[in-house]
Amino acid sequence: MPDEETYLIKLTLVRHELREHASPAEAAVFREHFERLRWERDQGRGLLAGPCLDGALGVIVFRAPCEVKARRFMEDDPTVAAGLMRAQLHPFRVSLAAWQDT
């Protein structure tokens, strides 16, 4: 995937209590979100994803061929599409990572 660029999505919950008290329907959306990220990782596009343990935010670092497709990926995230999370897209450069060749 040499022609792809790297992006970071910053995710924030629309309601902090979703972290501990999601309804069954909301919990299903979060499971769908996680499975989508796992699939993207398995395809080689998802590099890193996870929440801050204090609930402040979550991040997704991934590859996409262009900003339009990166934005579509962000907007199609199940938690964003369902209105459970707000998202911001940022172009990102991995300058140092344990998986990089030196």
N, C-alpha and C positions, 0 to 999 in steps of 0.2 A: 504494500500500500504506500509506495513512495510518493505518489502524487496527492496524498491526502494531507489535510491540515489538522492540527490539534485544537480542540475547543474545551472549555470548562463551563459547566452549567452550575450555577449556585441556586440551590433550592431552599426555600423557607416554607414552613407550615403556615397555612392561613389561620389556624387555631392551634396554639401551643398544646392544648389538651389532647389533640389527635395522637400525640406521641404515646400516651398511656390509655386513652379512652376512645379509640376509634370504634365506630359501630361495625357490625358484621359486614355491611356493604362497603364501608370505607376500608376495613382490613383486607377485603378481597381486592380492592384497587391497589393497595400497597403491595400485596403479593404479586399481582400482575406486573407492577412496576419493577419489582425485584427480578422476576423471571425474564422480563424484557432485557434488563441490564445483564443478566447472566448470559442470555442468548447473544447479545452484542459482544460481550467478552469472548465468548466461544468463537465468534466470527472474526476476531482480531481487531474489532473497532473500539470496544470498550477497554480502556486502560486501567481505570480506577474509579470506584464509586463507594460512597458510604456517608453515614451521618456523623456529625459531631456528637459526642456522648452527652453533651449538655443540652442537646436539642436545638441549638442556635441555628444550624443550617446543615445541609447535605451538599455533597459535590459529586459531579460526574465529570471525568476527564475521558474524552473519546476522540476518535478520528472521523472526519467527514471530508468529502471531496470539495465542498465549498460552503460558504456561510449560509446560503439558502437551504441546503440540505441539513446543515447543522441546526438551523432554526426550526425546520420542520420536525427533526428528531426531538428537539426540546418540546415543541408544542404538542406533539403526539404522545409524549410521556403520559401514561394513564393517570398519574396523580395530578399533573398539570391540566390535562384535558377535563378531569373531573372537578377541578377547582379546589383540590385539597392542598396544593402547593403552588407557590409563585416561583417563577424561574427567571434567571438572567443568564444570557449567553455572553461568553467572553472568548476571544481568540486567546490561545495559550501556547506557550513554548515550554516543553520539558527540557530544562537545562541540565538537570542532574537526576538520575533515577537508578535504583539498584539493578534494574534489568537492562540498562544501556551498556553497550560495549564501550570500553575506554580506549 
